[in-house]
């Protein structure tokens, strides 16, 4: 297997497909990929604008400190507005403006720090079981009235409400007048009812905070904050190589979470059904400033995405991106998105797990934030190498180490930084056009460095390795898709025959078992005949034929069990594999059918924009390579 040679029209085709998708599906993101000129040889690297500069919440304000001060503290500052305001003032040193000095003139640091801290606390939740509640809608109305953030679900006959964040004193008093809480020891859950139940152990709403838990690994790591994109072209000494440089500041996950992470927005997530954090009772003093900040971000996002429609020239795209980055006050992290090709020529894709971005949706082989190592992040100091960022705080950097780290953490495979081939830089997002006050939270503008690697592992091995990876829960399942191309029917027939022989050799034990099906049936016949003729007598006498038949019957029962287990294993493997056989002279039309299938997954809301974009990269890599071969 070799890397495919690409060309500029190839990138334009991918962008056109992404554009068509965004036009036909109202909820789809607008996406563009830029490669700096030559998509075959791209170097993507970054530089820090200023050493030690950081925008937002300091990594010294750890999640552990927030848990100790705010979540599990009986007299938490979150209980009322005055206490929380005093807590924020006492901890102002944990906020820094970095290169975002202009924002300082518009919004006080206490407003942004308050919102970011609350965003972290709302990652903690407690689930209420309300199967016996006579009026679930009534409770939901009360939660809405008190601006309490929740998620309501009905699964397997259970009605569940997940309450997010620490409730204030006034909220607890209001709810305790109408609803009663009980601990269900058998299910280790909290039950809510309309009336008193003497059979269960009661608890106060004020004590509910002790049950708060975060369902995923949570820490405020240091992230790249994109400030400018530079398409540098090529060196005279190596004109085939094109370079993309990204100028970055630093920020933290707490900052991104508080200022518009998809999980907290109406556009991307479904965590909060009616409110953005700006409506939180503890932020009412800053509501005007925070709402104005959102409106400004919505405006510059709309300007960006309206302008990106139909533009092909990369210099114009670069200019539009940099204008947006200058006008936006929000942090913009750079993520990575990778395609992984196995030694048996499968492109790996995944179905995302719970409590991660793109939850429950199909996505590309691996994704992740590009993180920067910082000694102030406790999680980095006490974690394994798979969780330690490859980017250092000083000097120039590239993203190969981050690709390698995510490959180990998510898939359990080992690659070196130099193995990864860059495909380009992707920008995606969608302007939030909602005009009502509830849904005014802007969406996010995401930037992904795209990469591809070929590994010396089969798809079957990757599936096994992923089950032992440190971040195995981020993906619910691993799949592979493979495209076989043939010049004519004769070549395809030859391939199918060789593939049949290969499968027989790989599953020779199963083939042997199949050949035993005839004697298995014969032994059953003999055994039944012996019973009917009463050859087996009660006194214990068994003739030689009977003994032989009984033994054959037992042995073949054992063999058929092994056969079923092996057959089940093959079916499971097949369920993770998808193969498309196409003829070279019809490749574009046949691959278009694959692209349409991918679009349908996205339209049904079960695939992410990254899955769509990276599959298109794979598809047009194949078509481009086919054209080159036909012209030589």
Secondary structure, DSSP 8 states (H G I E B T S, - for coil): -------HHHHHHHHHHHHHHHHH-TT--EEEEE-SS-TTSEEEEEEESSTT---EE-TTS-HHHHIIIIIS-TT-GGGSHHHHHHHHHHTGGGEE-TT-HHHHTTS-HHHHHHHHHHHHHTTEEEEEE-TT-S-HHHHHHHHHHTT-EEEEEEETTEEEEEEES---HHHHHHHHTT-EEEEETTTTEEEEESS--TTSEEE-GGGGGGG-EESS-----EEEEEEEEEEEE--SS-TT-EEEEEEEEEEEHHHHHHTT-GGGSTTT--S-SS--GGG-GGGGGGHHHHHHHHHHHHHHHHHHHHHHTT---HHHHHHHHHHHHHH--S---EEEEEEEE-TT--EEEEEE-TTSTTTTSEE-SEEEE-EE--TT-HHHHTS-GGGS-SB-SSS-EESHHHHHHHIIIII-----GGG-EEEEEEEEE------SSTT-----EEEEEEEEEE-SS-HHHHHHHHTTSTTGGGEEEEEEEEEEEESSHHHHHHHHHHHHHHHHHHTHHHHHHHHTHHHHHHHHHHHHHHHHTT-S-TTS---HHHHHHHHHHHHHHHHHHHHHHHHHHHHHHHHTEEEEEEEGGGHHHHHHHHHHHHHHHHHTT-B-HHHHHHHHHHHHHHHHHHHHHHH-
